[in-house]
Amino acid sequence: MANTKWQGASWATLGDSITAASGYQPLVQVALGFEKVDNFGRSGCPMTAGSDRDDGATVFMSRYLEEAYDCLTIFAGTNDYRLHMPLGEWKPLGSAFDEHTFFGAYQRLIEELLTRNPACRVNLWTPLQRDKDGYNSEQPNDQGCLLVDYAAAVQTIGHLYALPVLDLYAVSGFNKLTLAHFTDDRLHPNQAGYHRIAEVASSFLVAI
């Protein structure tokens, strides 16, 4: 039986290929009863502007959200780490943000979303642990940043805006020992991986 908290509600998901694949959304929809789920994930794209993938950068996805959703999830960061996007630093709310840094792009996106729809239950998900193409939880990128630094930035942004954060980096169970079970290529989730994400996410969304 679906939980009644989100029964009949609308949900938008933003992120990279892990979101674009629509693997976790149908499972969460069945579990929680969302009536409408729209997927704005863009494969291979970071949160941050300034790469050769700006057409799908998550920071620009608010332009496609033409309606007021009840719930909106932002699930990004692994491509920012992989593409060496600068982390930057957080700024006070209402600042002029540099969308060419992870912090600046993320804060700009959130402020655009909340200004347009302050009642929306925006929630942030940290990137999963990974081990692909030499990019893993132990290897810094060309910016000198670890994947966990981007995950920590998401946590910081959540605190700044009083938004709930699902720390998948820490609680999903995805790690070097389990990636062969939960993913196809030690990055992209398989069926078991999406079921794990949906299980954790459903409990999280019920609680916010």
C-alpha positions in Angstrom: 0.0 0.0 0.0 1.4 3.4 -1.0 2.2 5.8 1.8 -0.4 8.6 1.9 2.1 11.5 2.4 2.8 11.8 -1.3 -0.3 10.2 -2.6 -1.5 12.2 -5.7 1.5 14.6 -5.5 3.9 15.6 -8.3 7.6 15.0 -8.3 10.4 16.3 -10.5 13.9 14.8 -10.6 17.1 16.6 -11.7 20.5 15.0 -12.2 22.8 13.1 -14.4 22.6 9.7 -16.2 21.7 7.9 -12.9 18.6 10.0 -12.9 18.1 10.1 -16.6 17.8 6.3 -16.8 14.5 6.4 -14.8 15.6 3.5 -12.7 14.6 4.6 -9.2 11.7 6.9 -10.0 9.1 4.2 -11.0 10.0 2.2 -7.8 9.6 5.2 -5.6 6.4 6.3 -7.4 4.8 2.9 -6.6 6.0 2.9 -3.0 4.8 6.4 -2.2 1.9 7.1 -4.6 3.2 10.0 -6.6 0.6 10.8 -9.3 3.0 12.6 -11.6 6.8 12.1 -12.0 8.8 14.1 -14.5 12.4 13.3 -15.2 14.8 16.2 -16.1 18.0 14.2 -15.8 20.7 14.7 -18.4 23.3 11.9 -19.0 26.9 12.8 -18.7 26.3 16.3 -17.5 27.5 18.1 -14.3 25.8 20.5 -12.1 28.3 23.2 -12.9 28.4 25.4 -16.0 31.5 25.7 -18.1 32.1 22.3 -19.5 31.4 21.1 -23.1 28.1 19.8 -21.8 26.3 23.1 -20.8 23.2 22.1 -22.8 22.4 19.6 -20.1 24.1 21.1 -17.0 21.8 20.7 -14.0 22.2 24.4 -13.1 20.2 25.3 -16.2 17.4 22.7 -15.8 15.1 25.1 -14.0 14.2 26.6 -17.4 12.3 23.3 -18.2 10.2 23.2 -15.1 7.1 24.9 -16.3 4.8 23.9 -13.4 4.9 24.0 -9.6 5.9 20.5 -8.3 5.1 19.3 -4.8 8.5 17.6 -4.5 11.8 18.1 -6.4 15.0 16.1 -6.1 18.5 17.2 -7.1 20.9 14.3 -7.5 24.2 15.5 -8.9 27.9 15.7 -8.3 29.6 12.6 -9.7 30.2 14.3 -13.1 31.4 17.5 -11.5 34.1 15.3 -9.8 34.9 13.4 -13.0 35.0 16.5 -15.2 37.2 18.4 -12.7 34.7 21.2 -12.1 35.9 23.7 -9.5 34.3 23.3 -6.1 34.3 26.9 -5.1 32.9 28.1 -1.8 29.4 28.8 -0.4 28.1 32.3 -0.3 25.3 34.0 1.7 21.8 33.6 0.4 20.9 36.1 -2.3 24.5 36.6 -3.4 25.7 36.8 -7.0 26.8 33.2 -7.6 29.5 31.9 -10.0 27.8 29.1 -11.9 31.2 27.9 -13.0 31.8 26.5 -9.6 29.9 23.6 -8.0 28.8 25.7 -5.0 27.8 28.6 -7.1 25.8 26.6 -9.7 24.0 24.6 -7.0 23.1 27.7 -5.0 21.9 29.6 -8.1 19.7 26.6 -9.1 18.1 26.3 -5.6 17.4 30.1 -5.4 15.8 30.0 -8.8 13.6 27.0 -7.9 12.6 28.4 -4.4 11.9 31.9 -5.7 9.6 30.4 -8.3 7.9 27.8 -6.0 8.7 28.4 -2.3 6.3 25.7 -1.2 8.1 22.9 -3.1 9.8 20.3 -1.0 13.2 20.6 -2.6 15.6 17.8 -1.4 19.2 17.2 -2.2 20.9 13.8 -2.8 24.7 13.4 -2.6 26.5 11.4 -5.3 27.1 7.7 -4.8 30.5 6.2 -4.3 32.1 5.0 -7.6 35.2 3.2 -8.9 35.3 3.8 -12.7 38.0 5.0 -15.1 40.4 5.8 -12.3 37.9 8.0 -10.5 36.9 6.6 -7.2 36.5 7.5 -3.5 40.3 7.8 -3.0 41.5 9.6 -6.1 41.5 13.4 -6.2 40.6 15.1 -9.5 42.6 17.8 -11.2 41.1 20.4 -8.8 42.6 18.4 -5.9 39.1 17.4 -4.8 37.8 14.1 -3.8 34.3 12.8 -4.6 33.4 13.2 -0.9 34.2 16.9 -1.1 31.3 17.3 -3.6 29.1 15.2 -1.3 30.1 17.4 1.6 29.2 20.5 -0.4 25.7 19.2 -1.0 25.4 18.7 2.8 26.6 22.3 3.4 24.1 23.7 0.9 21.3 21.7 2.5 22.1 23.4 5.8 22.3 26.8 4.3 18.8 26.6 2.8 17.2 24.3 5.5 16.7 21.6 2.8 16.7 17.9 3.6 19.8 16.0 2.3 19.9 12.3 1.5 23.5 11.3 2.0 23.7 8.4 -0.5 27.5 8.6 -0.4 27.3 7.5 3.3 24.1 5.4 3.6 23.4 3.7 0.3 25.7 0.7 0.8 27.5 1.5 -2.5 31.2 1.1 -2.0 34.2 -0.6 -3.6 33.2 -4.0 -2.2 29.6 -3.8 -3.4 29.8 -1.9 -6.6 30.0 -5.1 -8.7 26.7 -6.2 -7.2 24.8 -2.8 -7.4 26.2 -1.5 -10.7 26.8 -2.5 -14.3 30.2 -0.8 -14.6 31.1 0.3 -11.0 29.3 3.6 -11.6 25.8 3.2 -13.2 23.3 1.2 -11.1 21.8 -2.0 -12.3 18.4 -3.3 -11.2 19.7 -4.2 -7.7 21.3 -0.8 -7.4 18.1 1.1 -8.4 16.1 -1.0 -5.9 18.6 -0.1 -3.2 18.4 3.6 -4.1 14.6 3.5 -4.2 14.4 1.7 -0.9 16.6 4.3 0.9 14.9 7.2 -1.0 11.4 6.1 -0.1 12.1 6.1 3.6 13.8 9.5 3.3 11.0 11.1 1.3 8.3 9.9 3.7 10.2 11.5 6.6 10.6 15.0 5.1 
